[in-house]
Structure formats: C-alpha cells, structure tokens
Amino acid sequence: MAVPTPPGAAARSTVTPVWSVDLRQFGGHGVVVDPAGGCLTHTESALVSFTVDGRVRWQAPRLGPVHGNPQIAPDGSILQLEGGDLVTRDGRSGQVVATFRAPSAHWITLDPWGGILFNETVFDQAGKSSDILHRSDRSGGHTWSIALSSPASALPTVLGQLVLVHSGGLLRGIDSAGQVRMAVGHDGFQPPQTTARDSGVADELWHRPQWFGPTTILVGLRWYSSSRQLFLIDPWASAITPFAQGLAPGEPLTTLPAGAAARVALRGDDRELREMEFEHSVVGLDETGRQVWQHWLHAPPTALLPGSGGTLFVAGSPSQRRWDDYHRMQDLSAQTYVRCLGPDGSPRWTWFAPGPQSQPQLGPDGTVYVVSQDTLYGLPGS
C-alpha cells in the first residue's frame, strides 16, 4: 500500500514538463492526440496542430460554431462539426477538403467501416424527444438510419465490428448494415428487436463499454432501484457476468492492458483524517475483480489514463467555476495534478498544474498532453 502524500507537501512537483507552449496567441484549451504523433488544440475559433516537441505545424480558422471534439480518421483526416457542416480537413495542413450539411447533429463518431455516425434529435407532438442515429460515408452519402427509443445517454462506442449505443434502457450492438445484433440490460440479453423499456425501470449506462478481453467488454449499468454494478459482456456468445461483486464502483474508471497485474483501475474509498480533511483512493483490480493494490491521494481523482507496461496516470482538477469562486479564499493548487503510478500502484512522479486542467491525453510516443491556464504541457511518459 502506497504511503499518502502529506497535505503540507502536496503541491511540490517531483517532475518537470518536457516542454510547454503559451496558447494565448492561439486560444486553444482542449487537446486531442494525433495518432500519427503530436496533438491538436481546439477552440471555437481555431484548430492548431503541434508536433511531439511542441512546435506548431499549422493553424486553421473555424468555419463557424463547433460541436464536440475533432475526430481523426485512419488516413489522418480531421473531422468536426463546424457551423452546421461536417467539415473534413487535411491533417497535414488543416485545409478544408470537404463539407456536407449536418445542421441537426450534435456529435459525430467514426465507425469501424470507414464511415461517419451522427445524431439527429427529433420531437413528437407532445414535445417528447428521441434520437435518430445516422450513418453516412465520408462525402455525406446516406447509408442507414436507426430510430432510437430515447435520446442516447452517451456517444456510441465503437468496439471491433460493433457500434454500441445505450438507449431506452438497453445497450444495443449495431453492425455495418445497421442491423441490431445485440440488446442487453441489467437482467441479461434480450431479443435484438426488443424496444424501449418503461423509463421508470430502465437501466442507466454509468460507464461506457471498454475492451477487457479478446471478445469481452466491461460496462457499468445501474438498475433504477439498485447501486452501480460492473458487468463483463461477450456480445458474440450472448454472455453477461457480474464483475467485482460486493464492490461499490466509482468513477473515474478504466481498463488496463492484458497481462498487467491490475486489469481495472477505479476510484476507491475515501477516509477522514480529521474533521473536514479527507484522503481519496484509487484501487487496482485483477482479472477476477480482486483488489491487488490501493493508492491514497490528497485530492479526489477526476481522470484515469492507462500508460504503457501496466502504468496508470491519475489526474485531478477542480472545475473552473470552483477555482474562480474559492481559490482566492482557499488554496486549491494541490487539487490539480497528474500522478504516474507503477503497475503495483506505487507513485513514480507527480506534477501539479498551475490551475484547472484538461483531461490528460497519451500520445503514441508516451508523451502526456495536458492544457492548463492557457498553456499546453508535454509531460514525460512512465
């Protein structure tokens, strides 16, 4: 068990960024990793591409108000909703290469077959809303649409050759032809054609599906009258198994690569050291759901990011509003941090950001990218 950091020493970093870039000239605040190396920062007005060492590749103005994060296709193209259009940009220059109208869409996701998934929210005469999931090719050519029984509770998750979407209390798996191949809820698999459940007894998707094994996904569901639970689902064998029974799982939560001592990391218990002073924990669970390590933190974790070789990056950050309202009266600087843990949950290094930060993103070369106080930082890997 790792020894917690004493509160008085919490704000001393044990590592320094490899590099940093002042973003005030660009306005960037969100960060997305480029699978080819480097990253993108993005705002309403600009998209900026950086190399792995923090140099600017290019900067491109927006075509209008944006929705969601940029999506990077396997060919390097960058797609995003801008000004009511689905805009495709050349990843090498940022230049617009194609657009098509998508005025009702609020998000897009790239599917595993080279196309685009996006939503449309519609309302009936009584004002009740529902979503339609559309699939198109990259030029906007319509392929298929599926009416969801209620607004999707989270963006679709693409795993293998299935698109997983949670709506109407069921997690559905959709294939390339737009056919529902799987429908599963807290009480097991249902016929694929099963329609929405009564909203009073529907499942809640509290953790999006993630790969756990070659044919197995980990997902968090909650029945309307019960606590959160984790399940292992094999969509191809129509099997669902509770994971880590007896544990009250919390978020953030993430899976770790096969072969690591811990396969799942998640927020654990808190403990009160003295009146109004708490410590917070992250725990690692093995393949069977048994706890193999616990690491105590001086501030609550808000994000978990798997690294290489079983390492884990733990990050915490107060909201910008909380920082603005309380930092002048109470020092919150120790609450915004990134910590690297080894495979056994022991600390390797800790870095404290100068203020509220974006969720860390891990580049293919191991660089950890984070934006804080109008600055983009490149942190060392594990």
Backbone hydrogen bonds in HBPLUS format (Angstrom, degrees):
<---DONOR---> <-ACCEPTOR-->    atom                        ^
c    i                          cat <-CA-CA->   ^        H-A-AA   ^      H-
h    n   atom  resd res      DA  || num        DHA   H-A  angle D-A-AA Bond
n    s   type  num  typ     dist DA aas  dist angle  dist       angle   num
A0009-ALA N   A0006-PRO O   2.89 MM   3  5.42 148.2  1.99 117.5 127.2     1
A0010-ALA N   A0007-PRO O   3.27 MM   3  5.11 166.8  2.29 105.0 108.5     2
A0012-ARG N   A0009-ALA O   3.41 MM   3  6.02 158.0  2.46 125.4 123.5     3
A0014-THR N   A0350-THR O   2.78 MM 336  5.39 162.3  1.81 156.3 162.0     4
A0018-VAL N   A0378-GLY O   2.75 MM 360  5.57 144.4  1.88 160.5 172.1     5
A0378-GLY N   A0019-TRP O   3.00 MM 359  5.35 166.4  2.02 151.8 149.2     6
A0021-VAL N   A0376-LEU O   2.81 MM 355  5.12 147.0  1.92 144.3 154.5     7
A0376-LEU N   A0021-VAL O   2.90 MM 355  5.12 159.3  1.94 151.7 154.4     8
A0023-LEU N   A0374-ASP O   2.78 MM 351  5.17 159.2  1.82 148.1 150.3     9
A0026-PHE N   A0023-LEU O   2.82 MM   3  5.15 142.5  1.96 109.1 121.1    10
A0027-GLY N   A0023-LEU O   2.58 MM   4  5.61 161.3  1.62 171.0 176.7    11
A0042-HIS N   A0030-GLY O   3.18 MM  12  5.47 143.2  2.33 129.2 137.6    12
A0032-VAL N   A0040-LEU O   2.85 MM   8  5.13 153.7  1.92 148.0 155.2    13
A0040-LEU N   A0032-VAL O   2.74 MM   8  5.13 156.5  1.79 153.2 161.5    14
A0034-ASP N   A0038-GLY O   3.08 MM   4  5.48 172.9  2.08 129.0 128.9    15
A0037-GLY N   A0034-ASP O   2.77 MM   3  5.27 164.5  1.79 123.0 128.2    16
A0039-CYS N   A0050-PHE O   3.10 MM  11  5.37 148.6  2.20 130.9 139.9    17
A0050-PHE N   A0039-CYS O   2.83 MM  11  5.37 169.8  1.84 165.4 166.4    18
A0041-THR N   A0048-VAL O   2.92 MM   7  5.32 155.4  1.98 149.3 157.6    19
A0048-VAL N   A0041-THR O   2.94 MM   7  5.32 168.8  1.96 159.6 161.8    20
A0043-THR N   A0046-ALA O   2.99 MM   3  5.46 155.6  2.05 162.8 165.7    21
A0062-ARG N   A0045-SER O   3.05 MM  17  5.13 147.6  2.15 123.8 123.0    22
A0047-LEU N   A0060-ALA O   2.88 MM  13  5.27 149.9  1.97 151.7 161.5    23
A0060-ALA N   A0047-LEU O   2.85 MM  13  5.27 160.0  1.89 154.9 161.7    24
A0049-SER N   A0058-TRP O   2.96 MM   9  5.44 165.7  1.98 155.6 160.1    25
A0057-ARG N   A0049-SER O   2.71 MM   8  5.28 170.1  1.72 144.4 147.3    26
A0051-THR N   A0055-ARG O   2.76 MM   4  5.24 154.9  1.82 149.5 158.3    27
A0054-GLY N   A0051-THR O   3.10 MM   3  5.29 162.2  2.13 114.9 114.4    28
A0083-GLY N   A0065-PRO O   2.65 MM  18  4.82 163.6  1.68 138.7 144.5    29
A0067-HIS N   A0081-LEU O   3.15 MM  14  5.41 143.2  2.29 138.3 141.7    30
A0071-GLN N   A0079-LEU O   2.81 MM   8  5.07 164.3  1.83 153.6 158.7    31
A0079-LEU N   A0071-GLN O   2.76 MM   8  5.07 166.4  1.78 153.3 158.2    32
A0073-ALA N   A0077-SER O   2.84 MM   4  5.26 157.5  1.89 153.9 160.0    33
A0076-GLY N   A0073-ALA O   2.87 MM   3  5.27 160.8  1.91 120.5 124.1    34
A0078-ILE N   A0089-ARG O   2.95 MM  11  5.02 163.2  1.98 140.3 145.9    35
A0089-ARG N   A0078-ILE O   2.76 MM  11  5.02 157.2  1.81 146.9 155.0    36
A0080-GLN N   A0087-VAL O   3.08 MM   7  5.50 148.9  2.18 145.8 155.4    37
A0087-VAL N   A0080-GLN O   2.90 MM   7  5.50 170.1  1.91 157.0 156.1    38
A0082-GLU N   A0085-ASP O   2.86 MM   3  5.34 157.0  1.91 155.2 161.2    39
A0085-ASP N   A0082-GLU O   2.98 MM   3  5.34 159.7  2.02 115.0 121.7    40
A0102-ALA N   A0084-GLY O   2.89 MM  18  5.52 173.0  1.90 149.7 148.9    41
A0086-LEU N   A0100-PHE O   2.76 MM  14  5.39 168.5  1.78 164.9 166.3    42
A0100-PHE N   A0086-LEU O   3.17 MM  14  5.39 137.2  2.37 130.4 142.7    43
A0088-THR N   A0098-ALA O   2.88 MM  10  5.15 169.6  1.89 157.1 154.8    44
A0097-VAL N   A0088-THR O   2.84 MM   9  5.78 171.4  1.85 153.9 156.8    45
A0098-ALA N   A0088-THR O   3.39 MM  10  5.15 150.1  2.49 140.1 137.0    46
A0090-ASP N   A0095-GLN O   2.82 MM   5  5.43 157.7  1.87 154.6 159.3    47
A0093-SER N   A0090-ASP O   3.23 MM   3  5.63 146.3  2.35 108.8 117.3    48
A0094-GLY N   A0090-ASP O   2.65 MM   4  5.10 157.0  1.70 159.0 163.4    49
A0105-ALA N   A0102-ALA O   3.25 MM   3  5.62 160.7  2.29 113.3 119.1    50
A0109-THR N   A0117-LEU O   2.82 MM   8  5.06 147.7  1.92 146.5 153.1    51
A0117-LEU N   A0109-THR O   2.74 MM   8  5.06 161.6  1.78 160.6 166.2    52
A0111-ASP N   A0115-GLY O   3.15 MM   4  5.46 167.8  2.17 126.7 130.6    53
A0116-ILE N   A0136-SER O   2.89 MM  20  5.36 163.1  1.92 154.0 157.3    54
A0136-SER N   A0116-ILE O   2.96 MM  20  5.36 157.1  2.01 150.0 157.6    55
A0118-PHE N   A0134-HIS O   3.04 MM  16  5.40 156.1  2.09 142.9 149.5    56
A0134-HIS N   A0118-PHE O   2.84 MM  16  5.40 172.7  1.85 177.6 175.3    57
A0120-GLU N   A0132-ILE O   2.94 MM  12  5.12 131.5  2.18 140.3 152.7    58
A0132-ILE N   A0120-GLU O   2.78 MM  12  5.12 145.5  1.90 144.1 155.8    59
A0122-VAL N   A0130-SER O   2.84 MM   8  5.53 166.0  1.86 161.3 166.1    60
A0130-SER N   A0122-VAL O   2.92 MM   8  5.53 147.7  2.02 154.0 161.0    61
A0124-ASP N   A0128-LYS O   2.97 MM   4  5.51 155.2  2.03 145.8 152.0    62
A0127-GLY N   A0124-ASP O   2.92 MM   3  5.24 161.0  1.96 113.6 119.2    63
A0148-LEU N   A0131-ASP O   2.83 MM  17  5.35 160.6  1.86 156.1 161.3    64
A0133-LEU N   A0146-ILE O   2.81 MM  13  5.13 164.6  1.83 157.6 154.7    65
A0146-ILE N   A0133-LEU O   2.83 MM  13  5.13 150.6  1.91 142.4 152.4    66
A0135-ARG N   A0144-TRP O   2.80 MM   9  5.35 150.8  1.89 170.0 166.2    67
A0143-THR N   A0135-ARG O   2.80 MM   8  5.43 159.8  1.84 156.4 150.5    68
A0144-TRP N   A0135-ARG O   3.35 MM   9  5.35 156.2  2.41 130.0 135.4    69
A0137-ASP N   A0141-GLY O   2.86 MM   4  5.23 148.1  1.96 137.6 147.4    70
A0140-GLY N   A0137-ASP O   3.02 MM   3  5.40 166.0  2.04 116.1 120.1    71
A0153-SER N   A0166-HIS O   3.20 MM  13  6.03 157.4  2.26 153.6 160.3    72
A0157-THR N   A0164-LEU O   2.82 MM   7  5.02 161.4  1.85 147.2 152.5    73
A0164-LEU N   A0157-THR O   2.76 MM   7  5.02 179.2  1.76 155.4 155.4    74
A0159-LEU N   A0162-LEU O   3.07 MM   3  5.57 159.5  2.11 160.9 166.5    75
A0162-LEU N   A0159-LEU O   3.10 MM   3  5.57 158.3  2.14 129.7 136.5    76
A0163-VAL N   A0174-ILE O   2.99 MM  11  5.06 158.8  2.03 142.3 149.2    77
A0174-ILE N   A0163-VAL O   2.86 MM  11  5.06 158.3  1.90 138.2 145.4    78
A0165-VAL N   A0172-ARG O   2.99 MM   7  5.44 153.3  2.06 147.5 155.9    79
A0172-ARG N   A0165-VAL O   2.91 MM   7  5.44 176.4  1.91 152.5 151.3    80
A0167-SER N   A0170-LEU O   3.03 MM   3  5.65 157.5  2.09 159.3 157.8    81
A0170-LEU N   A0167-SER O   3.20 MM   3  5.65 165.7  2.22 115.0 119.3    82
A0197-ARG N   A0168-GLY O   3.18 MM  29  5.75 163.1  2.21 134.5 138.8    83
A0171-LEU N   A0184-VAL O   2.86 MM  13  5.27 178.1  1.87 157.3 156.7    84
A0184-VAL N   A0171-LEU O   2.99 MM  13  5.27 155.8  2.05 137.8 145.5    85
A0173-GLY N   A0182-MET O   2.94 MM   9  4.78 152.2  2.02 126.1 130.8    86
A0181-ARG N   A0173-GLY O   2.72 MM   8  5.50 158.6  1.77 163.3 170.6    87
A0175-ASP N   A0179-GLN O   2.95 MM   4  5.49 159.3  2.00 148.6 153.6    88
A0178-GLY N   A0175-ASP O   2.98 MM   3  5.39 162.9  2.01 116.4 120.7    89
A0190-GLN N   A0183-ALA O   2.70 MM   7  5.30 163.7  1.72 165.1 162.4    90
A0185-GLY N   A0188-GLY O   3.03 MM   3  5.33 165.7  2.05 137.6 140.2    91
A0188-GLY N   A0185-GLY O   2.99 MM   3  5.33 162.1  2.03 121.6 120.9    92
A0194-THR N   A0191-PRO O   2.86 MM   3  5.51 165.5  1.88 132.0 133.6    93
A0201-VAL N   A0198-ASP O   2.96 MM   3  5.68 161.0  2.00 122.9 128.3    94
A0204-GLU N   A0222-ARG O   2.88 MM  18  5.05 147.6  1.99 135.9 146.6    95
A0222-ARG N   A0204-GLU O   2.91 MM  18  5.05 137.3  2.09 137.6 148.4    96
A0206-TRP N   A0220-GLY O   3.02 MM  14  5.33 139.6  2.19 125.7 135.4    97
A0207-HIS N   A0220-GLY O   3.38 MM  13  4.40 157.9  2.44 119.7 114.4    98
A0220-GLY N   A0207-HIS O   3.08 MM  13  4.40 178.0  2.08 130.9 130.3    99
A0210-GLN N   A0218-LEU O   3.01 MM   8  5.33 143.6  2.15 141.7 153.0   100
A0218-LEU N   A0210-GLN O   2.78 MM   8  5.33 160.3  1.82 157.3 163.1   101
A0212-PHE N   A0216-THR O   2.83 MM   4  5.40 163.6  1.86 150.5 144.8   102
A0213-GLY N   A0216-THR O   3.12 MM   3  4.70 165.3  2.15 127.2 126.8   103
A0216-THR N   A0213-GLY O   3.32 MM   3  4.70 156.2  2.38  92.0  98.9   104
A0217-ILE N   A0233-ILE O   2.86 MM  16  5.26 161.8  1.89 147.9 153.7   105
A0233-ILE N   A0217-ILE O   2.84 MM  16  5.26 162.8  1.87 152.8 158.8   106
A0219-VAL N   A0231-PHE O   2.99 MM  12  5.47 157.8  2.04 154.2 161.0   107
A0231-PHE N   A0219-VAL O   2.89 MM  12  5.47 157.8  1.94 160.8 168.1   108
A0221-LEU N   A0229-GLN O   3.02 MM   8  5.64 146.0  2.14 152.6 162.0   109
A0229-GLN N   A0221-LEU O   3.03 MM   8  5.64 145.2  2.15 150.7 161.0   110
A0226-SER N   A0223-TRP O   3.05 MM   3  5.21 170.1  2.06 116.2 119.4   111
A0243-PHE N   A0230-LEU O   2.85 MM  13  5.26 164.5  1.87 137.5 134.5   112
A0232-LEU N   A0241-THR O   2.74 MM   9  5.14 167.2  1.76 158.3 161.6   113
A0241-THR N   A0232-LEU O   2.84 MM   9  5.14 157.6  1.89 148.3 156.0   114
A0234-ASP N   A0239-ALA O   2.85 MM   5  5.14 163.9  1.88 150.7 155.3   115
A0237-ALA N   A0234-ASP O   3.19 MM   3  5.47 138.3  2.37 106.3 117.0   116
A0238-SER N   A0234-ASP O   2.96 MM   4  5.84 113.2  2.43 148.7 166.1   117
A0239-ALA N   A0234-ASP O   3.25 MM   5  5.14 163.4  2.28 136.1 140.0   118
A0247-LEU N   A0244-ALA O   3.20 MM   3  5.78 157.9  2.26 133.1 136.0   119
A0267-ARG N   A0252-PRO O   3.03 MM  15  5.83 138.4  2.21 165.3 173.6   120
A0254-THR N   A0265-ALA O   2.87 MM  11  5.49 156.1  1.93 161.9 167.2   121
A0265-ALA N   A0254-THR O   2.91 MM  11  5.49 167.4  1.92 164.0 168.2   122
A0256-LEU N   A0263-ARG O   2.71 MM   7  4.69 157.0  1.76 130.3 130.6   123
A0260-ALA N   A0257-PRO O   3.24 MM   3  5.98 161.6  2.27 137.9 140.3   124
A0263-ARG N   A0285-LEU O   2.64 MM  22  5.90 142.2  1.78 149.6 159.7   125
A0264-VAL N   A0285-LEU O   3.15 MM  21  5.13 157.0  2.20 143.1 145.2   126
A0285-LEU N   A0264-VAL O   2.75 MM  21  5.13 163.6  1.77 157.7 163.0   127
A0266-LEU N   A0283-VAL O   3.10 MM  17  5.68 154.1  2.17 153.2 161.3   128
A0283-VAL N   A0266-LEU O   2.91 MM  17  5.68 163.0  1.94 166.4 169.4   129
A0268-GLY N   A0281-SER O   2.78 MM  13  4.94 172.8  1.78 125.8 127.9   130
A0271-ARG N   A0279-GLU O   2.94 MM   8  5.37 155.3  2.01 145.3 150.2   131
A0279-GLU N   A0271-ARG O   2.82 MM   8  5.37 155.3  1.88 156.8 165.4   132
A0273-LEU N   A0277-GLU O   2.81 MM   4  5.66 145.3  1.93 147.5 158.9   133
A0277-GLU N   A0274-ARG O   2.92 MM   3  5.30 156.0  1.97 145.0 139.1   134
A0280-HIS N   A0297-LEU O   2.91 MM  17  5.01 168.6  1.92 144.5 148.3   135
A0297-LEU N   A0280-HIS O   2.49 MM  17  5.01 156.7  1.54 164.9 170.5   136
A0282-VAL N   A0295-HIS O   2.91 MM  13  5.31 150.5  1.99 148.0 157.7   137
A0295-HIS N   A0282-VAL O   2.82 MM  13  5.31 167.5  1.83 162.6 167.0   138
A0284-GLY N   A0293-TRP O   2.97 MM   9  5.21 161.7  2.00 139.9 142.5   139
A0292-VAL N   A0284-GLY O   2.77 MM   8  5.64 168.0  1.78 155.3 158.9   140
A0286-ASP N   A0290-ARG O   2.86 MM   4  5.46 155.6  1.92 147.4 152.6   141
A0289-GLY N   A0286-ASP O   3.00 MM   3  5.29 160.5  2.03 113.2 119.6   142
A0302-THR N   A0315-ALA O   2.73 MM  13  5.90 167.0  1.74 147.4 151.8   143
A0303-ALA N   A0315-ALA O   3.15 MM  12  5.10 144.6  2.28 143.4 137.9   144
A0315-ALA N   A0303-ALA O   2.92 MM  12  5.10 167.3  1.94 153.5 152.0   145
A0305-LEU N   A0313-PHE O   2.83 MM   8  4.94 155.7  1.89 148.6 154.2   146
A0313-PHE N   A0305-LEU O   2.80 MM   8  4.94 168.5  1.81 147.6 151.3   147
A0307-GLY N   A0311-THR O   2.89 MM   4  4.82 171.1  1.90 128.5 125.7   148
A0311-THR N   A0308-SER O   3.21 MM   3  5.64 164.3  2.23 114.5 119.3   149
A0312-LEU N   A0341-LEU O   3.04 MM  29  5.14 156.9  2.10 140.9 145.6   150
A0341-LEU N   A0312-LEU O   2.73 MM  29  5.14 167.0  1.75 159.0 163.7   151
A0314-VAL N   A0339-ARG O   2.75 MM  25  5.11 164.6  1.78 155.3 159.5   152
A0339-ARG N   A0314-VAL O   2.73 MM  25  5.11 158.4  1.77 152.3 160.0   153
A0316-GLY N   A0337-TYR O   3.01 MM  21  5.32 154.7  2.07 141.9 145.8   154
A0337-TYR N   A0316-GLY O   2.97 MM  21  5.32 141.3  2.12 131.8 142.3   155
A0323-TRP N   A0319-SER O   2.94 MM   4  6.20 162.5  1.97 153.0 158.2   156
A0324-ASP N   A0320-GLN O   2.88 MM   4  6.08 162.7  1.91 149.1 153.7   157
A0325-ASP N   A0321-ARG O   2.91 MM   4  6.05 153.3  1.98 149.8 157.1   158
A0326-TYR N   A0322-ARG O   2.91 MM   4  5.83 156.1  1.97 152.1 157.0   159
A0327-HIS N   A0323-TRP O   2.99 MM   4  5.06 153.7  2.06 132.6 138.6   160
A0329-MET N   A0326-TYR O   2.95 MM   3  5.33 135.5  2.15 108.5 121.0   161
A0330-GLN N   A0326-TYR O   2.75 MM   4  5.81 152.6  1.83 162.1 171.7   162
A0335-GLN N   A0332-LEU O   2.93 MM   3  5.45 161.4  1.96 119.5 125.7   163
A0353-ALA N   A0336-THR O   3.07 MM  17  5.68 141.3  2.23 126.4 137.6   164
A0338-VAL N   A0351-TRP O   2.80 MM  13  5.26 149.9  1.89 154.4 162.7   165
A0351-TRP N   A0338-VAL O   2.79 MM  13  5.26 162.0  1.82 157.8 164.2   166
A0340-CYS N   A0349-TRP O   2.89 MM   9  5.40 160.4  1.93 152.9 159.4   167
A0348-ARG N   A0340-CYS O   2.74 MM   8  5.42 165.5  1.76 165.0 160.2   168
A0342-GLY N   A0346-SER O   2.75 MM   4  5.31 164.2  1.77 159.4 163.1   169
A0345-GLY N   A0342-GLY O   2.91 MM   3  5.27 163.5  1.94 122.2 123.5   170
A0358-SER N   A0371-VAL O   2.86 MM  13  5.33 149.7  1.95 149.6 159.5   171
A0361-GLN N   A0369-TYR O   2.95 MM   8  5.14 151.3  2.03 143.0 152.0   172
A0369-TYR N   A0361-GLN O   2.76 MM   8  5.14 166.5  1.77 158.8 160.4   173
A0363-GLY N   A0367-THR O   2.77 MM   4  5.17 175.7  1.77 163.8 165.3   174
A0366-GLY N   A0363-GLY O   2.95 MM   3  5.28 164.1  1.98 115.8 120.2   175
A0368-VAL N   A0379-LEU O   3.02 MM  11  4.87 172.0  2.03 137.8 140.4   176
A0379-LEU N   A0368-VAL O   2.76 MM  11  4.87 177.0  1.76 152.0 152.0   177
A0370-VAL N   A0377-TYR O   3.21 MM   7  5.41 153.9  2.28 143.8 149.0   178
A0377-TYR N   A0370-VAL O   2.83 MM   7  5.41 169.7  1.84 164.7 168.4   179
A0372-SER N   A0375-THR O   2.92 MM   3  5.35 158.3  1.97 153.0 157.4   180
A0375-THR N   A0372-SER O   2.98 MM   3  5.35 136.2  2.17 109.7 122.2   181
